[in-house]
Amino acid sequence: MSEDHEITTHRLILPADANHYGTLYAGSLLKYGLEAAYAAATRGVGSKANLMLRRVLSVECRRAVPVGALVEIQGAILQVRQCHIV
């Protein structure tokens, strides 16, 4: 895929993004990842397409991310298929 189908974004981790340990909540991490994926898909196939998330294969948290940290999130199109919802 070309770079037109990739996106990089940055997020400042705020207290609203944190769990009770004061680190990034996994649900917030998934939200930011899905936003990046949607942005990459929209850029690749157009904003008028009806996009659908098929699945999240894996998420790996390697270390705790404290409030105040700046994280980089990358989204890219890996595969394009047609899908029909009945």
C-alpha positions in Angstrom: 0.0 0.0 0.0 1.1 3.5 -0.6 1.7 6.1 2.0 -1.7 7.6 1.1 -3.2 4.7 3.0 -1.3 5.3 6.2 -1.8 7.8 9.0 0.2 8.7 12.0 -1.4 10.6 14.9 -0.3 11.7 18.4 -2.3 11.8 21.6 -1.5 13.4 24.9 -2.6 11.0 27.6 -5.0 12.9 29.9 -6.5 11.9 33.3 -9.7 11.0 31.6 -7.8 8.4 29.6 -6.4 6.7 32.7 -7.3 3.7 34.8 -7.2 3.6 38.6 -3.4 3.2 38.5 -3.0 6.5 36.7 -1.9 4.9 33.5 -3.5 4.6 30.0 -6.7 2.5 30.2 -6.7 -0.2 27.6 -10.2 0.8 26.4 -8.8 4.3 25.6 -5.9 2.7 23.7 -8.3 0.7 21.6 -10.4 3.8 20.9 -7.4 5.7 19.6 -6.3 2.7 17.5 -9.7 2.4 15.9 -9.8 6.1 15.2 -6.5 5.8 13.4 -7.7 2.8 11.5 -10.9 4.5 10.4 -8.9 7.6 9.3 -6.5 5.4 7.2 -9.4 3.5 5.7 -11.4 6.6 4.9 -8.3 8.1 3.2 -7.8 5.0 1.2 -11.3 4.1 0.0 -13.1 7.5 0.3 -15.4 9.1 2.8 -18.6 7.8 1.1 -17.8 4.2 1.6 -19.7 2.2 4.3 -16.8 1.0 6.4 -17.1 -1.8 8.9 -14.6 -3.1 11.5 -14.3 -6.8 11.0 -12.1 -7.7 13.9 -9.2 -6.6 16.1 -6.6 -9.4 15.8 -4.4 -8.4 18.7 -3.4 -5.6 21.0 -0.1 -5.8 22.9 0.6 -3.5 25.8 4.3 -3.6 26.4 4.5 -1.1 29.3 2.4 1.3 31.3 1.8 4.7 29.8 1.5 7.4 32.4 -0.8 10.5 32.3 1.1 13.3 30.5 2.8 11.0 28.1 2.6 11.6 24.3 1.9 8.5 22.3 2.2 7.9 18.6 -0.5 5.9 16.9 -0.2 4.6 13.3 -3.0 3.3 11.1 -2.6 1.6 7.8 -4.7 -0.4 5.3 -3.5 -4.0 5.2 -6.2 -5.5 3.1 -9.3 -4.5 1.2 -12.3 -6.8 0.8 -15.9 -6.5 0.0 -18.4 -7.3 2.7 -22.2 -7.7 2.6 -24.3 -7.4 5.7 -27.7 -9.1 5.5 
